[in-house]
Amino acid sequence: MKLILTQEVTGLGGPGDIVEVKDGYGRNYLIPRGEGIRWTKGGEKTVEAIKAARKSRAVRDQAHAEEIKGKLEGAAVALKVRAGEGGRLFGAVTANDIADALSEAAGESVDKRTLVLGNPIKSLGSHTVSVKLHDDVTAQVALNVISA
């Protein structure tokens, strides 16, 4: 099955890429989650629109990505959340919350889709979050989750 990716899919491609995947993976996983749409002959306009939107959101170049990496890694990022006894959170820290905190701390816009979270953050304390700014640039940010 041929699909046009609308979002970054790890190990498969980025927005606007045309990929060949197994029928079940495309039909049951990618399309329902909105990460891909079926490829058609008229889909070339869709591909161009997706790539244009990606360029407008993307970091300008690798030098700019390195600059943002320096700001993110040098910033002290603290995120206040509601927590119960023993440091357990009421729910988990979302990628949206982290992206907002990083944007505020660094003064640069950080998209939640660029965050790489291994496991959900469900406790207070210090955590490390990876931010993929460019194909070759990844920032490791120290995130301190504190009780509100």
Biotite code that builds the C-alpha atoms (Angstrom):
import biotite.structure as struc

atoms = struc.array([
    struc.Atom([0.000, 0.000, 0.000], chain_id="A", res_id=1, res_name="MET", atom_name="CA", element="C"),
    struc.Atom([1.342, 3.425, -0.954], chain_id="A", res_id=2, res_name="LYS", atom_name="CA", element="C"),
    struc.Atom([0.868, 6.220, 1.570], chain_id="A", res_id=3, res_name="LEU", atom_name="CA", element="C"),
    struc.Atom([1.718, 9.896, 1.816], chain_id="A", res_id=4, res_name="ILE", atom_name="CA", element="C"),
    struc.Atom([2.997, 10.612, 5.322], chain_id="A", res_id=5, res_name="LEU", atom_name="CA", element="C"),
    struc.Atom([1.491, 13.645, 7.029], chain_id="A", res_id=6, res_name="THR", atom_name="CA", element="C"),
    struc.Atom([3.678, 13.446, 10.155], chain_id="A", res_id=7, res_name="GLN", atom_name="CA", element="C"),
    struc.Atom([7.128, 12.231, 11.131], chain_id="A", res_id=8, res_name="GLU", atom_name="CA", element="C"),
    struc.Atom([7.078, 8.435, 11.585], chain_id="A", res_id=9, res_name="VAL", atom_name="CA", element="C"),
    struc.Atom([10.203, 7.010, 13.198], chain_id="A", res_id=10, res_name="THR", atom_name="CA", element="C"),
    struc.Atom([11.967, 4.570, 10.905], chain_id="A", res_id=11, res_name="GLY", atom_name="CA", element="C"),
    struc.Atom([9.678, 5.326, 7.966], chain_id="A", res_id=12, res_name="LEU", atom_name="CA", element="C"),
    struc.Atom([9.961, 8.953, 6.894], chain_id="A", res_id=13, res_name="GLY", atom_name="CA", element="C"),
    struc.Atom([8.844, 12.525, 7.303], chain_id="A", res_id=14, res_name="GLY", atom_name="CA", element="C"),
    struc.Atom([5.862, 14.599, 6.228], chain_id="A", res_id=15, res_name="PRO", atom_name="CA", element="C"),
    struc.Atom([5.333, 14.593, 2.476], chain_id="A", res_id=16, res_name="GLY", atom_name="CA", element="C"),
    struc.Atom([7.247, 11.363, 1.879], chain_id="A", res_id=17, res_name="ASP", atom_name="CA", element="C"),
    struc.Atom([5.614, 8.690, -0.265], chain_id="A", res_id=18, res_name="ILE", atom_name="CA", element="C"),
    struc.Atom([6.232, 5.267, 1.282], chain_id="A", res_id=19, res_name="VAL", atom_name="CA", element="C"),
    struc.Atom([5.273, 1.661, 0.603], chain_id="A", res_id=20, res_name="GLU", atom_name="CA", element="C"),
    struc.Atom([3.987, -0.173, 3.723], chain_id="A", res_id=21, res_name="VAL", atom_name="CA", element="C"),
    struc.Atom([2.144, -3.388, 4.484], chain_id="A", res_id=22, res_name="LYS", atom_name="CA", element="C"),
    struc.Atom([-1.633, -3.105, 4.023], chain_id="A", res_id=23, res_name="ASP", atom_name="CA", element="C"),
    struc.Atom([-2.485, -3.804, 7.671], chain_id="A", res_id=24, res_name="GLY", atom_name="CA", element="C"),
    struc.Atom([0.059, -1.318, 9.039], chain_id="A", res_id=25, res_name="TYR", atom_name="CA", element="C"),
    struc.Atom([-1.261, 1.433, 6.806], chain_id="A", res_id=26, res_name="GLY", atom_name="CA", element="C"),
    struc.Atom([-4.960, 0.648, 7.156], chain_id="A", res_id=27, res_name="ARG", atom_name="CA", element="C"),
    struc.Atom([-5.026, -0.146, 10.893], chain_id="A", res_id=28, res_name="ASN", atom_name="CA", element="C"),
    struc.Atom([-2.332, 2.102, 12.326], chain_id="A", res_id=29, res_name="TYR", atom_name="CA", element="C"),
    struc.Atom([-1.097, 4.976, 10.169], chain_id="A", res_id=30, res_name="LEU", atom_name="CA", element="C"),
    struc.Atom([-4.339, 6.155, 8.555], chain_id="A", res_id=31, res_name="ILE", atom_name="CA", element="C"),
    struc.Atom([-6.533, 6.074, 11.720], chain_id="A", res_id=32, res_name="PRO", atom_name="CA", element="C"),
    struc.Atom([-3.882, 8.004, 13.683], chain_id="A", res_id=33, res_name="ARG", atom_name="CA", element="C"),
    struc.Atom([-3.688, 10.642, 10.948], chain_id="A", res_id=34, res_name="GLY", atom_name="CA", element="C"),
    struc.Atom([-0.022, 9.924, 10.242], chain_id="A", res_id=35, res_name="GLU", atom_name="CA", element="C"),
    struc.Atom([-0.650, 9.043, 6.609], chain_id="A", res_id=36, res_name="GLY", atom_name="CA", element="C"),
    struc.Atom([-3.166, 9.289, 3.785], chain_id="A", res_id=37, res_name="ILE", atom_name="CA", element="C"),
    struc.Atom([-3.661, 7.011, 0.790], chain_id="A", res_id=38, res_name="ARG", atom_name="CA", element="C"),
    struc.Atom([-1.558, 7.846, -2.226], chain_id="A", res_id=39, res_name="TRP", atom_name="CA", element="C"),
    struc.Atom([-3.457, 8.828, -5.363], chain_id="A", res_id=40, res_name="THR", atom_name="CA", element="C"),
    struc.Atom([-2.400, 10.298, -8.674], chain_id="A", res_id=41, res_name="LYS", atom_name="CA", element="C"),
    struc.Atom([-3.944, 13.616, -7.606], chain_id="A", res_id=42, res_name="GLY", atom_name="CA", element="C"),
    struc.Atom([-1.987, 13.479, -4.371], chain_id="A", res_id=43, res_name="GLY", atom_name="CA", element="C"),
    struc.Atom([0.976, 15.361, -5.822], chain_id="A", res_id=44, res_name="GLU", atom_name="CA", element="C"),
    struc.Atom([-0.641, 18.654, -4.781], chain_id="A", res_id=45, res_name="LYS", atom_name="CA", element="C"),
    struc.Atom([-1.065, 17.259, -1.271], chain_id="A", res_id=46, res_name="THR", atom_name="CA", element="C"),
    struc.Atom([2.608, 16.290, -1.151], chain_id="A", res_id=47, res_name="VAL", atom_name="CA", element="C"),
    struc.Atom([3.650, 19.791, -2.207], chain_id="A", res_id=48, res_name="GLU", atom_name="CA", element="C"),
    struc.Atom([1.353, 21.408, 0.383], chain_id="A", res_id=49, res_name="ALA", atom_name="CA", element="C"),
    struc.Atom([2.701, 19.163, 3.158], chain_id="A", res_id=50, res_name="ILE", atom_name="CA", element="C"),
    struc.Atom([6.316, 19.878, 2.207], chain_id="A", res_id=51, res_name="LYS", atom_name="CA", element="C"),
    struc.Atom([5.646, 23.631, 2.063], chain_id="A", res_id=52, res_name="ALA", atom_name="CA", element="C"),
    struc.Atom([4.055, 23.553, 5.527], chain_id="A", res_id=53, res_name="ALA", atom_name="CA", element="C"),
    struc.Atom([6.960, 21.491, 6.835], chain_id="A", res_id=54, res_name="ARG", atom_name="CA", element="C"),
    struc.Atom([9.492, 24.005, 5.524], chain_id="A", res_id=55, res_name="LYS", atom_name="CA", element="C"),
    struc.Atom([7.654, 26.897, 7.158], chain_id="A", res_id=56, res_name="SER", atom_name="CA", element="C"),
    struc.Atom([7.649, 25.111, 10.542], chain_id="A", res_id=57, res_name="ARG", atom_name="CA", element="C"),
    struc.Atom([11.103, 23.588, 10.305], chain_id="A", res_id=58, res_name="ALA", atom_name="CA", element="C"),
    struc.Atom([14.255, 25.054, 11.651], chain_id="A", res_id=59, res_name="VAL", atom_name="CA", element="C"),
    struc.Atom([15.943, 27.094, 8.932], chain_id="A", res_id=60, res_name="ARG", atom_name="CA", element="C"),
    struc.Atom([19.227, 25.206, 8.756], chain_id="A", res_id=61, res_name="ASP", atom_name="CA", element="C"),
    struc.Atom([21.741, 23.230, 10.777], chain_id="A", res_id=62, res_name="GLN", atom_name="CA", element="C"),
    struc.Atom([23.484, 26.348, 12.128], chain_id="A", res_id=63, res_name="ALA", atom_name="CA", element="C"),
    struc.Atom([20.182, 27.655, 13.473], chain_id="A", res_id=64, res_name="HIS", atom_name="CA", element="C"),
    struc.Atom([19.482, 24.219, 14.987], chain_id="A", res_id=65, res_name="ALA", atom_name="CA", element="C"),
    struc.Atom([22.878, 24.310, 16.754], chain_id="A", res_id=66, res_name="GLU", atom_name="CA", element="C"),
    struc.Atom([22.026, 27.760, 18.122], chain_id="A", res_id=67, res_name="GLU", atom_name="CA", element="C"),
    struc.Atom([18.692, 26.517, 19.484], chain_id="A", res_id=68, res_name="ILE", atom_name="CA", element="C"),
    struc.Atom([20.441, 23.431, 20.921], chain_id="A", res_id=69, res_name="LYS", atom_name="CA", element="C"),
    struc.Atom([22.796, 25.706, 22.860], chain_id="A", res_id=70, res_name="GLY", atom_name="CA", element="C"),
    struc.Atom([19.869, 27.701, 24.250], chain_id="A", res_id=71, res_name="LYS", atom_name="CA", element="C"),
    struc.Atom([17.917, 24.571, 25.248], chain_id="A", res_id=72, res_name="LEU", atom_name="CA", element="C"),
    struc.Atom([20.833, 22.782, 26.895], chain_id="A", res_id=73, res_name="GLU", atom_name="CA", element="C"),
    struc.Atom([21.893, 25.928, 28.738], chain_id="A", res_id=74, res_name="GLY", atom_name="CA", element="C"),
    struc.Atom([18.416, 26.754, 30.032], chain_id="A", res_id=75, res_name="ALA", atom_name="CA", element="C"),
    struc.Atom([17.137, 25.609, 33.413], chain_id="A", res_id=76, res_name="ALA", atom_name="CA", element="C"),
    struc.Atom([13.755, 24.091, 32.625], chain_id="A", res_id=77, res_name="VAL", atom_name="CA", element="C"),
    struc.Atom([11.374, 23.611, 35.541], chain_id="A", res_id=78, res_name="ALA", atom_name="CA", element="C"),
    struc.Atom([7.874, 22.262, 35.059], chain_id="A", res_id=79, res_name="LEU", atom_name="CA", element="C"),
    struc.Atom([5.281, 22.652, 37.816], chain_id="A", res_id=80, res_name="LYS", atom_name="CA", element="C"),
    struc.Atom([2.685, 19.886, 38.040], chain_id="A", res_id=81, res_name="VAL", atom_name="CA", element="C"),
    struc.Atom([0.169, 18.646, 40.590], chain_id="A", res_id=82, res_name="ARG", atom_name="CA", element="C"),
    struc.Atom([1.516, 15.771, 42.636], chain_id="A", res_id=83, res_name="ALA", atom_name="CA", element="C"),
    struc.Atom([0.286, 13.587, 45.461], chain_id="A", res_id=84, res_name="GLY", atom_name="CA", element="C"),
    struc.Atom([2.110, 12.085, 48.394], chain_id="A", res_id=85, res_name="GLU", atom_name="CA", element="C"),
    struc.Atom([5.374, 10.353, 47.664], chain_id="A", res_id=86, res_name="GLY", atom_name="CA", element="C"),
    struc.Atom([6.066, 12.408, 44.544], chain_id="A", res_id=87, res_name="GLY", atom_name="CA", element="C"),
    struc.Atom([3.563, 10.586, 42.316], chain_id="A", res_id=88, res_name="ARG", atom_name="CA", element="C"),
    struc.Atom([1.869, 12.763, 39.717], chain_id="A", res_id=89, res_name="LEU", atom_name="CA", element="C"),
    struc.Atom([-1.823, 12.910, 38.974], chain_id="A", res_id=90, res_name="PHE", atom_name="CA", element="C"),
    struc.Atom([-1.436, 11.519, 35.450], chain_id="A", res_id=91, res_name="GLY", atom_name="CA", element="C"),
    struc.Atom([1.692, 12.038, 33.375], chain_id="A", res_id=92, res_name="ALA", atom_name="CA", element="C"),
    struc.Atom([3.564, 15.018, 31.990], chain_id="A", res_id=93, res_name="VAL", atom_name="CA", element="C"),
    struc.Atom([2.455, 15.438, 28.370], chain_id="A", res_id=94, res_name="THR", atom_name="CA", element="C"),
    struc.Atom([4.610, 16.336, 25.382], chain_id="A", res_id=95, res_name="ALA", atom_name="CA", element="C"),
    struc.Atom([2.547, 19.531, 25.052], chain_id="A", res_id=96, res_name="ASN", atom_name="CA", element="C"),
    struc.Atom([3.463, 20.586, 28.617], chain_id="A", res_id=97, res_name="ASP", atom_name="CA", element="C"),
    struc.Atom([7.148, 19.902, 27.986], chain_id="A", res_id=98, res_name="ILE", atom_name="CA", element="C"),
    struc.Atom([7.141, 21.759, 24.647], chain_id="A", res_id=99, res_name="ALA", atom_name="CA", element="C"),
    struc.Atom([5.514, 24.803, 26.264], chain_id="A", res_id=100, res_name="ASP", atom_name="CA", element="C"),
    struc.Atom([8.062, 24.814, 29.112], chain_id="A", res_id=101, res_name="ALA", atom_name="CA", element="C"),
    struc.Atom([10.984, 24.466, 26.675], chain_id="A", res_id=102, res_name="LEU", atom_name="CA", element="C"),
    struc.Atom([9.629, 27.245, 24.453], chain_id="A", res_id=103, res_name="SER", atom_name="CA", element="C"),
    struc.Atom([9.295, 29.548, 27.445], chain_id="A", res_id=104, res_name="GLU", atom_name="CA", element="C"),
    struc.Atom([12.751, 28.733, 28.852], chain_id="A", res_id=105, res_name="ALA", atom_name="CA", element="C"),
    struc.Atom([14.673, 28.993, 25.571], chain_id="A", res_id=106, res_name="ALA", atom_name="CA", element="C"),
    struc.Atom([12.738, 31.790, 23.915], chain_id="A", res_id=107, res_name="GLY", atom_name="CA", element="C"),
    struc.Atom([12.407, 29.648, 20.765], chain_id="A", res_id=108, res_name="GLU", atom_name="CA", element="C"),
    struc.Atom([9.362, 27.781, 19.534], chain_id="A", res_id=109, res_name="SER", atom_name="CA", element="C"),
    struc.Atom([9.636, 24.028, 20.192], chain_id="A", res_id=110, res_name="VAL", atom_name="CA", element="C"),
    struc.Atom([7.198, 21.704, 18.447], chain_id="A", res_id=111, res_name="ASP", atom_name="CA", element="C"),
    struc.Atom([5.850, 18.816, 20.544], chain_id="A", res_id=112, res_name="LYS", atom_name="CA", element="C"),
    struc.Atom([6.445, 16.414, 17.642], chain_id="A", res_id=113, res_name="ARG", atom_name="CA", element="C"),
    struc.Atom([10.208, 16.964, 17.907], chain_id="A", res_id=114, res_name="THR", atom_name="CA", element="C"),
    struc.Atom([10.329, 15.591, 21.469], chain_id="A", res_id=115, res_name="LEU", atom_name="CA", element="C"),
    struc.Atom([11.616, 12.057, 21.994], chain_id="A", res_id=116, res_name="VAL", atom_name="CA", element="C"),
    struc.Atom([10.258, 10.633, 25.248], chain_id="A", res_id=117, res_name="LEU", atom_name="CA", element="C"),
    struc.Atom([11.349, 7.139, 26.244], chain_id="A", res_id=118, res_name="GLY", atom_name="CA", element="C"),
    struc.Atom([8.847, 6.478, 29.014], chain_id="A", res_id=119, res_name="ASN", atom_name="CA", element="C"),
    struc.Atom([6.048, 8.703, 30.299], chain_id="A", res_id=120, res_name="PRO", atom_name="CA", element="C"),
    struc.Atom([7.147, 11.045, 33.086], chain_id="A", res_id=121, res_name="ILE", atom_name="CA", element="C"),
    struc.Atom([5.066, 10.164, 36.145], chain_id="A", res_id=122, res_name="LYS", atom_name="CA", element="C"),
    struc.Atom([7.233, 11.287, 39.063], chain_id="A", res_id=123, res_name="SER", atom_name="CA", element="C"),
    struc.Atom([8.822, 14.411, 40.464], chain_id="A", res_id=124, res_name="LEU", atom_name="CA", element="C"),
    struc.Atom([12.529, 15.026, 40.029], chain_id="A", res_id=125, res_name="GLY", atom_name="CA", element="C"),
    struc.Atom([15.053, 15.426, 37.263], chain_id="A", res_id=126, res_name="SER", atom_name="CA", element="C"),
    struc.Atom([14.439, 13.828, 33.858], chain_id="A", res_id=127, res_name="HIS", atom_name="CA", element="C"),
    struc.Atom([16.242, 13.985, 30.514], chain_id="A", res_id=128, res_name="THR", atom_name="CA", element="C"),
    struc.Atom([14.302, 14.774, 27.340], chain_id="A", res_id=129, res_name="VAL", atom_name="CA", element="C"),
    struc.Atom([15.679, 14.589, 23.788], chain_id="A", res_id=130, res_name="SER", atom_name="CA", element="C"),
    struc.Atom([14.629, 17.201, 21.237], chain_id="A", res_id=131, res_name="VAL", atom_name="CA", element="C"),
    struc.Atom([15.297, 16.427, 17.572], chain_id="A", res_id=132, res_name="LYS", atom_name="CA", element="C"),
    struc.Atom([15.817, 19.883, 16.087], chain_id="A", res_id=133, res_name="LEU", atom_name="CA", element="C"),
    struc.Atom([17.286, 18.861, 12.733], chain_id="A", res_id=134, res_name="HIS", atom_name="CA", element="C"),
    struc.Atom([18.196, 15.599, 11.029], chain_id="A", res_id=135, res_name="ASP", atom_name="CA", element="C"),
    struc.Atom([21.733, 15.868, 12.461], chain_id="A", res_id=136, res_name="ASP", atom_name="CA", element="C"),
    struc.Atom([21.095, 17.889, 15.645], chain_id="A", res_id=137, res_name="VAL", atom_name="CA", element="C"),
    struc.Atom([19.557, 16.470, 18.824], chain_id="A", res_id=138, res_name="THR", atom_name="CA", element="C"),
    struc.Atom([19.520, 18.363, 22.126], chain_id="A", res_id=139, res_name="ALA", atom_name="CA", element="C"),
    struc.Atom([19.515, 16.625, 25.511], chain_id="A", res_id=140, res_name="GLN", atom_name="CA", element="C"),
    struc.Atom([17.546, 18.827, 27.913], chain_id="A", res_id=141, res_name="VAL", atom_name="CA", element="C"),
    struc.Atom([17.453, 18.447, 31.684], chain_id="A", res_id=142, res_name="ALA", atom_name="CA", element="C"),
    struc.Atom([13.848, 18.818, 32.832], chain_id="A", res_id=143, res_name="LEU", atom_name="CA", element="C"),
    struc.Atom([13.119, 19.317, 36.516], chain_id="A", res_id=144, res_name="ASN", atom_name="CA", element="C"),
    struc.Atom([9.553, 18.332, 37.446], chain_id="A", res_id=145, res_name="VAL", atom_name="CA", element="C"),
    struc.Atom([8.465, 20.063, 40.658], chain_id="A", res_id=146, res_name="ILE", atom_name="CA", element="C"),
    struc.Atom([5.282, 20.064, 42.681], chain_id="A", res_id=147, res_name="SER", atom_name="CA", element="C"),
    struc.Atom([2.935, 23.006, 42.174], chain_id="A", res_id=148, res_name="ALA", atom_name="CA", element="C"),
])
